[in-house]
């Protein structure tokens, strides 16, 4: 049971965080960390576990955000009514990209995801129904609690925490299911896995579709918290970049990697934006780029993998327990 | 055909030749090392900014700017190879894609930080005016860019297929260990390939800068154009990139003329996805 000790302590600290740090800035920061952790954890399913690097994941984020805001602006429904539509659209798009490209080498998949994200951004920018370049807004004044429109960041914090736990739960369940074992085999050697009968393309596609659906939930939550979505905030390539870098920095393919990455990078970005103002936007991404290059060059496994390795060296017997994704008993 | 359509097609071919040139750089690296450079579009962008700097500092046009851009980018290519690519090539796919993608961000936002987000342009008459050939209006800048790009792309093809350097590079791409036993250093060959590929890309950037807008984010769009061109032409095939580049230039120009400039990228990206579905090996490629 010792392997549950640290996650439990961490969870308790996460639950207590907004009660200890009570300023609006701190609570908003906490909520944003959790929000990006949801998106990055969703990316992690296909990028980390399946080893297929999607660089256009924002298209699913945008599906969720636009579906929620469209439900409000066109049908005067609570934004969360749009969530199932966003998930459905995301899963469908994932199938359209995934079916042809996941049979090929991973580069094709990465290129196709970039092209689809740009395509989606261009189409939405020219579609009146989706607000074109201006975007769509959510409710300015909450009508009922179902609008999920709050002034304080506190309700969002716990909402995001719940969704994050569900996302991590699904990821954990997936890694311990048949699909998880297939994915591990495919990631080690796709050729070997195929020759032993693992349905490689199909399993990667399932992981991609699952990841797409969860990412669209993150997009929907984002649009509810900010109350609007436009082509830049809902479909800009930098959102994809954030998911990818958070997961990679923390540890791609590790359960808690994306959360660790988000906990490092979101404060960094918020603080640099506050200190540097508008000029900071460019500099933040220079730093992001440098971090990605350094991770890729020196530590592709991310921070958690590094810690796990140091930990294993220190205490060899504890090594399996320290892993982010524990194996089935 | 109306003379306007002919003019649109000629314009597309000239632009397409520049696409072909910078896509050749991408396809060379991809074919030789199985590495996709996600920062490729940003190499084009750097070439554009070098040409712009040469013009603002020295007051001279692409005749100086283009060779300087080629040299600067060739240097960048070698630095990137030794600093990043050589080690991520051996790592997992994630490291490869992350590495070049991070490089793209680093380049894009360093330029953004240094020059700002504003669109810059070189003066329209830097190269010369507009000529009238058989009723077709040709801008001198586009003509120069298209013709030079076409010649350099053909030269690149000859270099790869007809010289001993090209054969050595081919040998390394076929089997690096065997090539090493024959006394060819894979490391040097791959560094040379990066220098050639990045240099050609920088040259293309300097040429396209004479009539295209210059902005830090232009690399994103041009990078996708390069992916589309390479996947249409087939990996590692410079002639494939040439044909595909010309084709995409024409498709872009014609669709901009028929259905509006906003939709030209939509047409090209959709075409790319159709190709991935139905003919992933490209027009001329082998799987």
Interface residues (C-beta under 8 A of the other chain):
Chain A: X47 X48 X51 X53 X55 X96 X97 X99 X100 X101 X104 X105 X106 X107 X108 X110 X111 X112 X114 X115 X116 X118 X119 X122 X123 X126 X237 X241 X244 X245 X248 X252 X279 X282 X283 X284 X285 X286 X288 X289 X290 X291 X292 X293 X295 X296 X297 X300
Chain B: X30 X34 X36 X38 X83 X84 X87 X88 X91 X92 X93 X94 X95 X96 X97 X98 X99 X101 X102 X103 X104 X105 X106 X107 X108 X109 X110 X112 X113 X117 X220 X221 X223 X224 X227 X228 X231 X262 X263 X265 X266 X269 X270 X272 X273 X276 X277 X280
